[in-house]
């Protein structure tokens, strides 16, 4: 009998970022993420530092880009506006 293969766990990346920030705040620190713009890139770097691979599903900028590209393709192919 072979041991069961554990399934890959998935997490909402923002939940992990929130957990880290709450812990830092509880320690009296005041972390800032994305002070110079969108927090997605620094949040992804934080997750990578913990060995977590961020996914694009959680990045609103990528989702917006996909929606814009699909709208553009529909307009070109189907004449929709």
Phi and psi in degrees as GROMACS dihedral restraints (atoms count N, CA, C in turn):
[ dihedral_restraints ]
;  ai    aj    ak    al  type     phi  dphi    fc
    3     4     5     6     1   -90.3    20    10
    4     5     6     7     1   148.0    20    10
    6     7     8     9     1   -65.3    20    10
    7     8     9    10     1   147.3    20    10
    9    10    11    12     1   -65.5    20    10
   10    11    12    13     1   137.0    20    10
   12    13    14    15     1   -81.0    20    10
   13    14    15    16     1   121.7    20    10
   15    16    17    18     1   -67.5    20    10
   16    17    18    19     1   141.1    20    10
   18    19    20    21     1   -79.9    20    10
   19    20    21    22     1   152.9    20    10
   21    22    23    24     1   -68.1    20    10
   22    23    24    25     1   130.4    20    10
   24    25    26    27     1   -82.9    20    10
   25    26    27    28     1   145.7    20    10
   27    28    29    30     1  -122.0    20    10
   28    29    30    31     1   151.1    20    10
   30    31    32    33     1  -137.4    20    10
   31    32    33    34     1   150.1    20    10
   33    34    35    36     1   -74.4    20    10
   34    35    36    37     1   118.6    20    10
   36    37    38    39     1   -59.6    20    10
   37    38    39    40     1   -32.0    20    10
   39    40    41    42     1   -70.1    20    10
   40    41    42    43     1   -25.6    20    10
   42    43    44    45     1   -65.2    20    10
   43    44    45    46     1   -40.9    20    10
   45    46    47    48     1   -68.8    20    10
   46    47    48    49     1   -44.1    20    10
   48    49    50    51     1   -59.7    20    10
   49    50    51    52     1   -43.6    20    10
   51    52    53    54     1   -61.7    20    10
   52    53    54    55     1   -43.0    20    10
   54    55    56    57     1   -59.0    20    10
   55    56    57    58     1   -46.0    20    10
   57    58    59    60     1   -61.9    20    10
   58    59    60    61     1   -45.5    20    10
   60    61    62    63     1   -66.7    20    10
   61    62    63    64     1   -38.1    20    10
   63    64    65    66     1   -64.3    20    10
   64    65    66    67     1   -40.7    20    10
   66    67    68    69     1   -62.5    20    10
   67    68    69    70     1   -44.9    20    10
   69    70    71    72     1   -62.8    20    10
   70    71    72    73     1   -41.2    20    10
   72    73    74    75     1   -64.6    20    10
   73    74    75    76     1   -38.2    20    10
   75    76    77    78     1   -63.0    20    10
   76    77    78    79     1   -25.2    20    10
   78    79    80    81     1   -87.7    20    10
   79    80    81    82     1     4.2    20    10
   81    82    83    84     1    89.0    20    10
   82    83    84    85     1     7.5    20    10
   84    85    86    87     1   -92.8    20    10
   85    86    87    88     1   160.7    20    10
   87    88    89    90     1  -128.1    20    10
   88    89    90    91     1    78.1    20    10
   90    91    92    93     1   -68.6    20    10
   91    92    93    94     1   149.6    20    10
   93    94    95    96     1  -128.8    20    10
   94    95    96    97     1   133.7    20    10
   96    97    98    99     1  -124.5    20    10
   97    98    99   100     1   121.2    20    10
   99   100   101   102     1    76.1    20    10
  100   101   102   103     1    33.1    20    10
  102   103   104   105     1   -60.2    20    10
  103   104   105   106     1   -25.3    20    10
  105   106   107   108     1   -99.4    20    10
  106   107   108   109     1    12.1    20    10
  108   109   110   111     1   157.0    20    10
  109   110   111   112     1  -150.5    20    10
  111   112   113   114     1   -63.6    20    10
  112   113   114   115     1   134.1    20    10
  114   115   116   117     1   -78.6    20    10
  115   116   117   118     1    -3.3    20    10
  117   118   119   120     1   -59.3    20    10
  118   119   120   121     1   -46.4    20    10
  120   121   122   123     1   -65.5    20    10
  121   122   123   124     1   -51.1    20    10
  123   124   125   126     1   -64.0    20    10
  124   125   126   127     1   -31.5    20    10
  126   127   128   129     1   -65.7    20    10
  127   128   129   130     1   -41.1    20    10
  129   130   131   132     1   -63.8    20    10
  130   131   132   133     1   -39.0    20    10
  132   133   134   135     1   -64.7    20    10
  133   134   135   136     1   -39.5    20    10
  135   136   137   138     1   -61.7    20    10
  136   137   138   139     1   -45.8    20    10
  138   139   140   141     1   -62.3    20    10
  139   140   141   142     1   -43.4    20    10
  141   142   143   144     1   -61.3    20    10
  142   143   144   145     1   -35.5    20    10
  144   145   146   147     1   -61.3    20    10
  145   146   147   148     1   -27.3    20    10
  147   148   149   150     1   -91.8    20    10
  148   149   150   151     1     3.7    20    10
  150   151   152   153     1    80.7    20    10
  151   152   153   154     1    19.5    20    10
  153   154   155   156     1  -105.0    20    10
  154   155   156   157     1   129.1    20    10
  156   157   158   159     1   -88.7    20    10
  157   158   159   160     1   113.3    20    10
  159   160   161   162     1   -69.8    20    10
  160   161   162   163     1   151.6    20    10
  162   163   164   165     1  -111.3    20    10
  163   164   165   166     1   155.3    20    10
  165   166   167   168     1   -72.5    20    10
  166   167   168   169     1   -17.1    20    10
  168   169   170   171     1   -59.2    20    10
  169   170   171   172     1   -30.0    20    10
  171   172   173   174     1   -86.6    20    10
  172   173   174   175     1    -1.9    20    10
  174   175   176   177     1  -100.0    20    10
  175   176   177   178     1   107.4    20    10
  177   178   179   180     1   -62.1    20    10
  178   179   180   181     1   -30.3    20    10
  180   181   182   183     1   -64.4    20    10
  181   182   183   184     1   -40.3    20    10
  183   184   185   186     1   -70.0    20    10
  184   185   186   187     1   -42.1    20    10
  186   187   188   189     1   -59.7    20    10
  187   188   189   190     1   -43.0    20    10
  189   190   191   192     1   -61.8    20    10
  190   191   192   193     1   -42.4    20    10
  192   193   194   195     1   -62.6    20    10
  193   194   195   196     1   -40.1    20    10
  195   196   197   198     1   -64.8    20    10
  196   197   198   199     1   -45.2    20    10
  198   199   200   201     1   -62.9    20    10
  199   200   201   202     1   -41.1    20    10
  201   202   203   204     1   -64.3    20    10
  202   203   204   205     1   -42.7    20    10
  204   205   206   207     1   -65.2    20    10
  205   206   207   208     1   -41.6    20    10
  207   208   209   210     1   -64.0    20    10
  208   209   210   211     1   -40.1    20    10
  210   211   212   213     1   -63.0    20    10
  211   212   213   214     1   -40.2    20    10
  213   214   215   216     1   -65.3    20    10
  214   215   216   217     1   -41.1    20    10
  216   217   218   219     1   -65.3    20    10
  217   218   219   220     1   -42.1    20    10
  219   220   221   222     1   -61.3    20    10
  220   221   222   223     1   -42.0    20    10
  222   223   224   225     1   -62.5    20    10
  223   224   225   226     1   -42.9    20    10
  225   226   227   228     1   -70.5    20    10
  226   227   228   229     1   -43.7    20    10
  228   229   230   231     1   -83.3    20    10
  229   230   231   232     1   -35.2    20    10
  231   232   233   234     1  -114.4    20    10
  232   233   234   235     1    -2.5    20    10
  234   235   236   237     1    71.2    20    10
  235   236   237   238     1    21.0    20    10
  237   238   239   240     1   -84.6    20    10
  238   239   240   241     1   150.0    20    10
